[in-house]
Amino acid sequence: MKRLVSLVISVVLGCVALPLFAVAGMTGGGGSDPACRDQAAPTDLDGRPLVTGQWDTEQLANTATIIEVGHARDVPQWGWVIAVATAIQESRLRNLPHLGEGNDHDSIGLFQQRPSQGWGTAQQLADPAYQAGKFFDALLDVDGWQAMTLTQAAQAVQNSARPYAYAQHTTDAIRLVSQVGTSLGLSTMAVVACVNVSPVGWTQPVHGPVVSGYGIRGGRMHAGTDLAAPRHTLIHAAASGTVVRVRCNAIDRDTGQDWGCHLDGNPDRTAGCGWYIDLGHPGGVMTRYCHLQTEPWVRLGDPVIAGQPIGTVGSTGHSSGPHLHYEVHLDGDATNPQPWMADHGAPLGIFN
């Protein structure tokens, strides 16, 4: 184990160009689904795998331990992503120590597991491999976990007071698992949970009913399609591309002042898209994703792949309730997203 972890650290920190295993998004379904298509994970201009954030040797070693334990127990790779995202949220991938007997903060290690709640003794929980094993044991006991969102699966194990915090680490977890997993020699595998990506590379940004289409609404142009979905539903990149804008745009019409994106908008008072993302795609195509719940999980200039989670559904900006406002632009001009997406094998809406 230690020799393999040392190899992982030297490969990852040395920025060696590595082939990455396929990742096709993260919301459920099985890897055996023929609609789940392999895609190369994004790389920077030098061909190096991208991992967002700054990860040191301890964090990379702990990631490698999680992956190795998951692999040894035949846990599907979606489980590895769930475990790594959980550990990022709970400990920033650090093996945090026990604070002493009688301390009500007796949480230990990568997953902040507590001896007082039956996860093991303090001595056992000092070992990251033991911690990972206990996490995977609990995950595998959850019925239907492979079809769950990352939030649902992580929360089923952790019972956190902040259940929606896990999903913000989805992209980092995917990239860490991709890079570290490859350096461990696991490059031929694929993450099993995926969205359906069409043969020409497009997918639904949100699987939900169309509640408002493209066209004139109340004398004003509605330049996109609204898809209803519960708050915190994952939003996926509709196609591979590059992040060209990340912005909060929410204005109080009464005062002209910034309304902010830390709270829901008001359809009678608030103008703007709220938190939104623009993705640039080949051929002069741009897609826009509006009203996100929180600051998006991608940054300006980031490459993304079709199906990659980029944020969650919310109601910021000019919005009357949680939904995704989705636009498609061709050479700078908005076009009707519904026929465009249908023509590209990813019709919007819910179909039986």
LUMTIGU-52693 format. One record per residue: residue in one letter; x, y, z of N, C-alpha, C in turn. Coordinates in steps of 0.1 Angstrom, whole numbers, plus 5000, padded with zeros to 4 digits. Example, Ala and Ser with C-alpha at 12.3 -4.5 7.8 and 13.67 -1.06 7.14 Angstrom:
2
A513249435078512349555078513249675078;S512849785071513749895071512950005079;
***
This chain:
352
M500849885000500050005000500950135000;K501950135009502750255010503550284997;R503950174991504750184978503850244967;L502550194967501650244957501250384959;V501050424972500750554975501850654971;S503150614974504250694970504350714955;L503950604947503950614933502850714928;V501750704934500650794931501050944933;I501650974945502151104948503151154938;S504151074934505151114925504551134911;V503651054907503051074894502151194893;V501351214904500351324903501051454905;L501951464915502651594918503651624907;G504151524900505051544889504351594876;C503051594876502251644865502551564852;V502651434854502851344842501551344834;A501651344821500451334813499951194814;L498751184819498151054821496851044813;P496550924807495250904801494250884813;L493050944811492050944822490950844818;F490350774828489250694825487950774823;A487050714816485850784812484950824823;V484450944822483451004831482351054823;A481051024826479951074818478851134827;G479151194838478151264846477751174857;M476951224866476851164880475451174885;T474451114879473151124886472450994887;G472950884883472250754885472250674872;G471650554873471650474862472850384862;G472950274855474050184856475050194845;G476250154847477250154837477050064826;S476149964827475849874817474849934806;D474250054810473350114800474150154788;P473650104776474450134764474450284760;A473550364766473550504763474650574770;C475250514780476350574787477650564779;R478050684773479150684764480450724770;D481550664767482850704772483250834766;Q483850914775484351044771485651064778;A486651124772487951154779487651274789;A488251254801488151364810488951484805;P488651604809489351724804490751734808;T491551794799492951824802493251964799;D494352014805494752154802495452154788;L496052274785496652284771497852204769;D498452164780499652074779499351934780;G498051894780497651764780497651694794;R497851774804497851724818496451714824;P496151614832494851604838494651714847;L493351764847493051874856492451824869;V492951874880492351854893492251994899;T490952034902490752174907491252174922;G491652294926492152304940493652264941;Q494152284952495552254955495552134965;W496052014960496051894968497551854971;D497851844984499151814988499351654990;T500551614994500851474994499951395004;E499651455015498751385024497351365018;Q496851465011495451455005495451354994;L496551354986496551264975496751114980;A497551104991497750974996496450915002;N495651005008494350955014493350925003;T493451004992492550974980492950834975;A494250804974494650674969494250564978;T494250584991493750485000492350454999;I491550564997490050544995489850464982;I490550494972490350424959490750274960;E491850254966492350114967491450034976;V490950084987489950014995488649984987;G488150084980487050064972487249954961;H488349964954488649864944488749724950;A489449714961489649584968488249514972;R487349604975486049554979485049544967;D485449564955484649564943483549664944;V483749784950482849894950482849954936;P481749974929481750044917482350184918;Q482850234908483650364909482850484912;W481550474910480650584915480750594930;G480950484936481150474951482450544955;W483450534947484750604950484550754949;V483850794939483550944938482750994950;I481750914954480950954966481850964978;A482750864980483550864992484550974992;V485151004980486151114980485451254982;A484251274976483551394978483151414992;T482751304999482451305013483651345021;A484751285018485951315026486451455024;I486251515012486651655010485851745019;Q484451715019483651805028483951785042;E484151665047484251635061485651675067;S486651665059488051675064489051745055;R488551785043489551825032490551715030;L490151595031490951475028492151465037;R491951505050493051495060492551405071;N493451325076493151235087493151305100;L492051365103491951455115492051365128;P492651415138492851335150491651335160;H491751235169490751225180491051345190;L490051415195490251525204490251495218;G490051365222490151325236488851265241;E488951175250487751115256486851225263;G485551205262484651295268484351425260;N485151445249484951555240483751525231;D482751615231481551585223481951595208;H483051645205483551645191484551535189;D484051405190484851295190485051235176;S484651315166484751275152486151255148;I486451155140487851125137488051095122;G489151145117489551095104488951165092;L489151095080488651155067487151175067;F486451085073484951095072484351145084;Q485151185094484651235107483751135114;Q484151015114483450905120483650905135;R482550865143482650885157482550745164;P483550725173483550605181482150595189;S481650705194480450705201479250665193;Q479350655180478250615172478450485165;G479450405170479650275166480550245153;W481250355149482150335137483350255140;G483750245153484950175156485650245168;T486750185173487450245184488350365178;A488750445187489650555183490850505176;Q491450395181492650335175492350285161;Q491250215159490850175146490650285136;L489950395141489650505133490850595130;A491950565135493150645132493750595118;D493250485113493750425101492850465089;P493350545079492450585068491850465060;A492650355059492050235052490850175060;Y490950175073489850125081488650215079;Q488850345080487850445078487150425065;A487950415054487350395041486550265040;G487050165046486250035046484950045053;K484950115064483650135072482650225064;F483250325057482350405048481750325037;F482550245030482050165019481050055025;D481349995036480349905042478949965044;A478950085049477750155051477050195038;L477850235028477350275015476650155008;L477350045009476849925002475549865009;D475349905021474049865028472849955024;V473150065017472050155013471450105000;D470150065001469450014989469350114978;G469750074966469650164954470650284954;W471750274961472750384962473250424948;Q473450324939474050354926473150444918;A471850444920470950534913470650664920;M471350684931471150814939472050924934;T471651044936472651154935473751144945;L474751214943475851214953475351264967;T474551364967473951414979473251304987;Q472351234980471451134986472351024991;A473350974984474150864988474950895000;A475651014999476551055010475751075023;Q474551135021473751165033473251035039;A472950935031472450815036473450745046;V474750775043475850715051476150815063;Q476150945061476751035070475751095080;N474451105075473451175083473951315088;S474351395079474951525082473851625084;A474251725092473351845094473351935082;R474351915073474451995061474551905049;P473451835046473451735035473751785021;Y473451905018473651955005475052005003;A475951995013477352045011478151945003;Y477751825003478651724996478751744981;A477551774975477551784960478451884954;Q478751994962479652094956481052044953;H481351924958482651874956482651764945;T481551754938481451644928482551654917;T482751774912483751784901485151754906;D485551814918486851784923486951634926;A485951564931486051424934486251344921;I485451384910485551314898487051324892;R487551444893488951464887489951394896;L489851394909490751324918490751174915;V489551124915489450974913489950944899;S489751024889490251004876491750994876;Q492351104881493851114881494551014890;V494051004902494750904911494450764907;G493150734903492850604899493650554887;T493950644878494750614866496150584871;S496750664880498050634884498250504892;L497050454897497050324904496850204894;G496850244881496650134871495250094868;L494250184871492850154870492250224858;S493050254848492550344837491550284827;T491350154828490450084819489050084824;M488850134836487550124842486750254839;A485450254841484650374840483750394852;V483450514855482450544865481150494861;V480450414869479250354865478050434865;A477950544873476750624873476950734862;C475950744853476150834842474750884837;V474850994830473651044823473850994809;N472751004801472750954788473251064778;V474251034771474851134762474651084748;S474151164739473751124726475051094717;P474851024706476050994698476751114693;V476051234692476751354688477251434700;G477051384712477751444724476851544732;W475551524731474651614739473851534749;T473451604760472651544770471751644777;Q470651604783469751694790470551764801;P470351894803471051954815470351924828;V469051904827468251864838467051774833;H466851664839465751574835464451624843;G463651704836462451754842461551804831;P460251834835459251874825459552024820;V459152044808459252184803458052254808;V458252364815457152444821457052584814;S457952624806457852744798458852734786;G458252764774459152744763459652874758;Y460352864746461052974740459953064733;G460053194734459153284727458753404735;I457853484729457353604735456453574747;R456753634759456053614771455753754777;G454453794777454053924783454754034775;G454854024762455454134755456954134755;R457554034762459054034762459553894757;M460753894752461253764747461753684758;H461253554758461853454768462753374759;A464053394761465053344752465553204755;G464853124763465252994766464052904770;T464352784775463352694780463452664795;D462352674802462452644816462052504819;L462952434827462752294831462552294846;A461452244851461152234865461852124871;A462452144883463152044891463252084905;P463251994914463452034928464652104931;R464652194941465852264945466952164948;H468152194945469352114947469552004937;T468651994927468851894916470151924909;L470951824905472151854898471851904884;I472652004880472552054866473852004859;H473651954847474751894839475151984827;A476351984824476752044811476151974800;A475452044791474751974780475651924769;A476851974769477851924759479251964764;S480251894759481651934762481952074757;G482752144765483152274761483952344772;T483952474772484752554781483852664788;V484052684801483352784808483752924803;V482853004798483153134793482553244802;R481653214811481153314820480553244832;V480953304844480253264857479953394864;R478653414867478253544871477053534880;C476953624890475653654897475053774891;N473853764886473153874880471753884885;A471553964896470253974902470054124907;I469154194901468954334903467554364909;D467554444919466254494925465654594916;R464554564909464054664899463554794906;D463154784919462654904926463755004929;T464854954932465955044936467155044927;G467254954917468354944908469554894915;Q469454844927470654794935470754644933;D471854594937472154454936471254374946;W470454284941469554194949470354094956;G471454044949472253934955471753794951;C472753704951472353564948472453474960;H472453534971472453454984471053424988;L470053474981468653444985467853434972;D466653374973465753354962465353494956;G465153494943464653614936463153624938;N462653734933461153764933460753804919;P459753734913459453754899458953894897;D458353964907457854094906458854204908;R460054164915460954274918462354244913;T462754124910464054094906464254064891;A465354124886465654104872466954024872;G467153954861468453884859468353734861;C469453664857469553524857469953464870;G470253554880470853494893472153434890;W472553334898473753264894473653194881;Y474553224872474453154859475853124853;I475753034844477052984837476752984822;D477753034814477753014800478952924796;L478552824788479552734783479752754768;G480952764763481252774749481552634743;H480952604731481152474725481652494711;P482152394704482652414690481552464681;G481952524670481052574660480152694664;G480652774673479952894676478752874685;V478652764692477452734700477852774715;M476852824721476952854736475652814743;T475852754755474652724763474752804776;R473552834781473452914793472552844803;Y472952854816472252784827471952884838;C470752914840470353024849469652974862;H469653064872468953054885469552944894;L470852924893471452824902471352854916;Q471252754925471052774939472252844946;T473452804942474652864948475652894937;E476752944941477852974932478152844924;P478352854911478652734903479852664908;W479952534904481152454908482252464898;V482152534887483152554878483652694877;R484752724872485352854871485652894857;L485753024854486053074841487253004835;G487152954823488252884816488252734818;D487552684828487552544830486952464818;P487652354814487052264804485952174811;V484952144805483952054810483651944800;I483051834805482651734796481051714796;A480451664786479051644786478551564797;G477651614805477151544816477751574829;Q478851654829479551694841478651784850;P478451754863477751844872478451974873;I477652084871478252214871477552304882;G476552254888475852334899474452264902;T473652334909472352274913471252374910;V470052324908468852404906468452484918;G468152614915467752704925466652804920;S466552914926465553014923466153154924;T467453174921468053314922467653394910;G467753524911467453614900465953624898;H465553654885464153664881463453524881;S462953484892462453344893461353334903;S460353254900459253234909459253104917;G460253024914460452894921461552814914;P462052714921463152634916462952584902;H463852614893463852554879465152594873;L465452534861466552574853466052644841;H466552764839466252834826467552804817;Y467252744806468352694797468252754783;E469352814779469352874766470452814757;V470252814744471252784733471352904724;H472652944722472953054713473853004702;L473553054690474353014678474953144672;D476253154672476953264668476453394674;G476153384687475753504695474253524696;D473453454688471953474688471253354694;A470253394703469553284710468653214699;T468553084701467752994693466852914702;N465752854697464852774705465552644709;P465752624722466552504727465852374724;Q464552374723463852244722464152174709;P463952234697464252174685465752144684;W466552234689468052214688468452094696;M467952074708468351964716467751834710;A466551844705465951724698466751674686;D467251774678468051744666469451684670;H469851714683471151664687471051544697;G469851484696469651354704469451364718;A469051484723468851504737467651594740;P466451544736465251624737464951664751;L464551794753464251844767462851794771;G462751764784461451724790461551584795;I460451524799460351384804459551304794;F460051194790459451104780459350964785;N458250894783458150754788458850664778;
***
